[in-house]
């Protein structure tokens, strides 16, 4: 029998089996994860705060199990969520900002409610890039004024990626069985790849955004992070589904799956038609070498690759995407803040900007808030510049992008390196990302799955499988088969030492 501390790194399905057999209890698991956090997180700062109600929830789940009432595969399983998801409990929801320090949400976000209904134990919340990395062009991923700097699970001087930094690091270092992140453009898949975990960025509309501090309604989504594709699929099964409060999810129950673990076929790559998006590689020779080995593994598993494909480059997309994000952020944040009631510390984006200016020494010691200021200056959802930018974004990534290339080449999925290896944390110049493929699925609102593909000097790098809308099941199958063959995840060492 594994020790309790060793149990924190095993898959969700195995944890469920052990609880069902009576070998362990949910409450014992909660304590085991807390012990790992207490002994390890002082170096990594992944945890924003722990849930004071976790023991009570675990006791309830243990009692229900003893009575023969099982809610599903996550029954009694400890899960962490990013600190931009509302929880209607004793934990604050701050998005890493001092302006929302102590803000208690009136109710659970839809994602958190579904996790609770599935029997998951909400262990706590994770640190993140402040305002999900939407404050400054010189921001440092994983840094927030309220939470400080999250550090990469494999090297303390390296970036964890953002903005779901704490969720990725906590998952990698076994502080939880899995976690929830959010993504607008790269915030799930990027930190997942940089910390050697699996991240699923769902189709917009599969997972509700209600009760989540927003950036942009056309691109925002929550999604799961796990140490294996199977773990991430289990969590996705729990959080996916329609929500009347979020109209984008109207088709989720009809188009999504009730159990994404049903797609975990190790033979999924046989005869799979996969396109290689070459213009989203080429930013680093050693990442390219790992990517080439991954392509060889895909071919050895029976996949049929179509090489040298290209999608609209990020430089062509970004100016239009930024207009969309800035415009939608102002609308979305102002709407969210109204839900906090009259006692909320701030009630608008303008209030936030003023708060930051008044507390600049504490809030802006390293970088400013020029992104927030630009968002405040936008003209709304009927502004022609916004409507034109949104149309261009969707055309370049959908009908002239992913849809076209997959149709013309009769493909089931596309692949590219997810992002570069982790760069050094730099509070003066900000992030130094060399490349990322996240923008394609993010801007299109389509599904993407990143899975570890190897490492560069011990720093993890990932491969992304992406396709059109509602393709999560297919991508999970392909990613799982790749994971089984390559087995590229390396367990991080003590204090994040880089592996030789």
N, C-alpha and C positions, 0 to 999 in steps of 0.2 A: 504494500500500500504506500502510495506517495505521501510525503509529509504535507501538512496543510499549506505551507509556503509553495511547494512544488505544484500543488493543484491549481495555482493561479495561472499557469501557462498552458493548461490543457484545453481542448476544444469544448465549445458549448454543449455539443451532443454528449460528450463524455461526462461533463459536469452533471447534465440532466440524468444520465444513467446512474451515476453515483448517488445522487440525491434520491432517485427512485428506489434504489436498492437499500437505502438507509445507511450507507457507508459514511455519508456526510450530510449536514443540514445546510440550508440556505444561510442561517445565522452564522454557522462556522465559516462558510465561504466569505461572508461579509467581513468577518474578523480577519481572515487570512489576507484578503485584499488590503484591508486597512493597515495590516502589519507591513506589507510590502511598501505601501505608500509612505508610512512613517519612517521606514528605514532607508528609502531611496529617493523620495521626491524632493528632499531638501536640495539636491543637486540639479534637478530638472525643472521644478516649478510648474509641472503640468496641471496640478490640481488647484482650482480656484477655492473651493470649499467642499467639505464633506457634508452629507445629508444627516442631520441629527435624528431623522426618523428612520434611517436605514434598518436598524435593529428591529424596530416595531414592524416594518414592512416584511422583513425576513421571517419574523415570528409568525405573521399571518400566513405567509406562503407555506411555511413548514406545517402549520396547523391544517391548512386546506389540503396539502398533500397527504397528510396522515388520515384525513377524512375521505380520501379518494377523489378529491376535486382538483383536477389539473387544468390549468388555463392554456397550456401549450408548451412548446419547446423552451421558452424563456422563463418558465415558472421557477422563481427563486434565484434567477441568475443576476448577478450584480452588473449593472450597466452605468456608464457615465455619460452625461450630456454636456454639450458646449454651453458656455454661459451667455448665450443669446437666445436660448429657448426658455420660455416662461414655465415656471413650476409654481403651482398654487399651493405652496407650503411655506416652510420657514426659511428657505433659501432665497437670496436675492437673484435678480436677473439684471446684469449690469453691462453686458457687451464690453467688459473691460474698462469702462469709463467711470471716472470719479463723479461725473455728472449724474450717474445712476447708482452710485454707491448706496447700498441699503434699500434700493427699490424692490418692493415685493409685488409680484404680479398678482392680479386678481383671480387667476385661474390657470390651470395647466394649458400649455400649448397642445394642439391636437396630437402631435407626435408623442409627447410625454404621456398624455392620456392613454394612447394606444399601447405604449410600453407598460404602463401600470395595468391595463386591462389584460395584457398578455402574461402578467405575472412577474415581470422584471422587477428587480429591486433597484431603485434609483439611488446609486451609491453617492453621487455628488455631481459637481459641475467642474468643467475643465477651463483653464485659462485659454486665451485667444488673442489674436491681433486686435487691438482696440477698434471698435466699430467694424469688425470683420475686415480690417485692412483698408478701410475707406475713409481715411482722415488726411493722409499726406502722400505725396509722391516719393518722399524719402523715409517712409516708415520701415521699421525693422520687424519682419514677420515674427509673430509670437510675443511682441512687446505690447503692454498696455499700461496706462497710468495706474489703474487699480490693481493689476495683477503682477506687473513686472515682466521679466523676460523668461519665456519658456526656452529650454535648450534641447538640442537634438538628442535623440535617444542613444546615438552611437558616438557622439563627440560633443563635449560641453562647449567648445568654442564655435560650434557650427549651428546654423539656423535650423529650426525645426520645420521650416515652411509655414505657410499660413493660408487662411486665417484659422483653420481648425487645428492649431498647433498642439494644444494640450490633449485633445482627443486622440491625435495620432501618437504622441509620445506616451500617453497613458496606456494605450493599447499595446504599443511595442514593448513597453517595460512591464507589462502584466499587472497593471494597477486595476484592471477590470477585465471582464470577459469580452467586452466590446464597447464601442462608444458611438455616439451620434456627433457628426459634424454638419456643417452647412457649407454650401458652395454657391457663389455667383459666377466666378471664373477661376477655377483651379483650387479652391479652398478646401475641398475634400481630397481630390486626387493628388494634388501637389504634396502636402504634408504626409499623406499616406505613403507615397513613393519614397520620400526622403527619410522615412522611418521604417521602411520594410514591412508595411502592413497593407492589407487589401482595403480599398475604398471604392464604394459604389456611388456614383453621381447619377441619380435617377432622372428619367424623363420629367420635364416640368408638368406637373399635374398628377403624378403618381403618389406623391407624398405632400400632405398639406403644409402650408406655410403659416397658418393661423397661429398667433401667439409666438411668433419668432420675430425678433428684431430684424427689420428688412434692410436690404440694399436696393434690389431691383426686382419687381414682380415678374418681368419677362425672363429672368434668369435664375432667381433664387430657388434653392431646394435644400432640404435636409437629406442626409443619407448616412448609411452605416459604415463603420470602420471595424475591421476584425483582423485577427492574426491569420485567418484562413478565409478562402472564398466561402466555405461552408458557414463559418460564423457570421460573415457579413450577410449572406443570403438569409440566414435565420432571423437576423435583426430586421432586414428589409421586409420580410414576410409580416412582421409584427406592425411595422409603421406605415406600410402602404395602404391606401384606401381613400375613398371619397369622404369629403368633409363639406357640409352645406355652407360653412363659413368661408371656404375658399373655392370660388367658382371654377378655378382651373382644374380641380380634381373631379369634375362631374363624370368623366369617363373612367376614373381610376378603378372602380370596382369591376367594370365591364372589360377593360383593356388590360388590367394588371393580373397578377397571379395571386392565389391565396397562399401558396407554399413555393417559394423560390428555391428551396433545397431539392425540389423534384427535378431541377435542371442540372444537378451535379453528376453529370455523366463523364467518366474519365476517358471515354472514347469520342467525345464531342468534336475533336479536331480532325478525325478521319473524314477526308473529302470536303472539309470546310473550305469555303472560298473566301479568302482573306486578302484585302488590299493593303499594300505597304505605302504609307504616306511619307515619302522621302523628304519632302521639303520641311517637315517638322522634326527631322533629325539633322545631323551635320553641325551641331553647335559645339560638340566636344568629341575629340577622336576616341577617347576611352569609353565614353557612353556609347558611341557608335559601335565599338568593338563588342560590348556587351549586347547591344541590340542585334548585331549580326549573328551572334551565338544563339540568341532567342529565335531569330528567324529560321536558323538551321534546325532548332528544336521543333518549331512548328511544322516544318517540312518533314522531318523525321517521323512526326506523329501522324502524317498523312494529309496535312493541310495543303491546299492548292493556292499558292501565293501569286498575286498579280503585283509586280514590282513597279517602282518608280512612278507612283501616282503623286499628284499634287493637289492641294486645296489652297484657298485664298490665304496668303501669308498674314501673320498676325499684324504686321505693320499696316496692312491695308484695312484690316478690321478695326483696329484699336481706336482711331479717331471717332468713328461712328459709334462704337460700343460705349465710349466714354460719355458721349452726349446722352445716350440712353440711360446709363447708370446714374449720372448726375441728376437727371430729371426725375427718374423714378425714385431715387433715394429721398429727395425732399418730400415728395408726395407720401411715400411709404412710411418714413420716419415720423412725419407729423401725424399721420393717421394712427400709428402705433402709440405714440405718446398720449394721445387723447384717451386711450383705453386704460391708462394708469390712474385716472381720476384727478380731482382737483388738488390733492395733496402731493402729487408727483413733483420731484425736485426741478424738472424742466418740462415744458409743454410744447416745445417746437424746436426745429433746427436752429432758428435764430437764437433761442434761449441757450442752446448747447454751445453755439459759437461764442456767445457772450460769457457763459460760464467758463469756457476754456481760456478766454482772454483774461478773465478775472483771477484765474488760478494757474496762470501760465507757468510759474516756477515748478509747480507740481505736475501739471498735465502735459506741458510741452518742453521738457528739458532737452530732448534730442531732436525732435522734428515738429513741424507746425500743423496747421489745419487748413491748408489751402484748398484741399479737395472739398471740405465742408463748405467753405466760403463760395467756391464755384457752384456747388449744388444749390445753395441758397439763392443764387442769381438766376437760376433757370426759370423758364417761362411756363411750365406746366405741360400736361399731357395733350393739349390741343396745339401746342406750339409747332410750327411747320418744321423747324430744325430737328425737333425730337421725332416727329412722325417720319420725316425723310430718313433720319439715321436708323430708326427701328426697321424700316422697310429694307434699307440697304443691308443691315446686319442679317436679317432673316433671308434675304435673297442670296447673299454670298455664302452663308453657311448651310442653307437648306436646298432650295431648288437649283442653284448654281454650284452647290457644294457637296455635302454628304449625300443628299438624295440623288443627284446627278451621277456622281462617281460610282455609287453602288449600283445604280440601275444600268449604266453603260457597261460595267464590267461584271454584272451579275454576281455581286458580292454579298456575303452574309455579315461581314464586319470589316473594320479598318483597324490598323495598328500603327503606333508610333511610340517613341520614348515619351514617358509621361512628363518628365522634367529633368533638369540637371542634378548632379550630386549636390549635397548641401554646401552652400557658401559660408564663409566666415561671418559671424555676427558683427555688424558694423552700425553703431548708433550715430555715426557722423554722416556717412554717405547713403545709408539705407541698404536695401536688398540688392544683391548682385546676381540675379538669375540669368543664366546664359541661354535658356530656351525652355519652352513648354508647349505641349500640344493641347492643353486643356481648353483653349478658347473655342475650338471648333464645336465640340458637343455642348459647351457651356452657352455660347451665343445662340446656337440653334435650339437649345432647350432639349437636346437629345440625351440618350443614356451613354454612360461611360463607366468602365471598370478598370482600375489599375491594380496590378499584381506585381510583387517583387520579381525582377528579372536578373539581378546580380548586384555587384558592387564595384565601386571605383575606390581603391585604397581603403576598403572597409566601409565606405559610405554608400548606403543603399541607393539603387536606381530602379525604376519601375517601368513596365510596359503597359500602355493603355489599349484596351479593346473598346471601340466605340462604333455606333451604328445609328439607325434612325429611331423614331419615337417608339416606346413600348417594347424595346428590344432587350430588356434586362435579362429575361430568362435565357435567351440565346447567348448573350455575352457572359453571363455567369457560367454557363456550361463550357464555353471556350476557355475562359480564365481558369476555371477549376482544372480542366484537362492540362493546360499549360503548367499550372502550379504543381500538379502531381508529377509531371515529367521533370521539370527544372529544379523544384524544391530550393529556391534561391534565398528564402528568408534565413538570415543569420540571427541568432539570439544575441541581443546587445550585452556587452560585458559590464562589469562593475564600473560605476561612475562614468559610463559612456566612453570608455577607452576605444580608440580606433583599432579595429582588428588588423593584424599584419597581412 
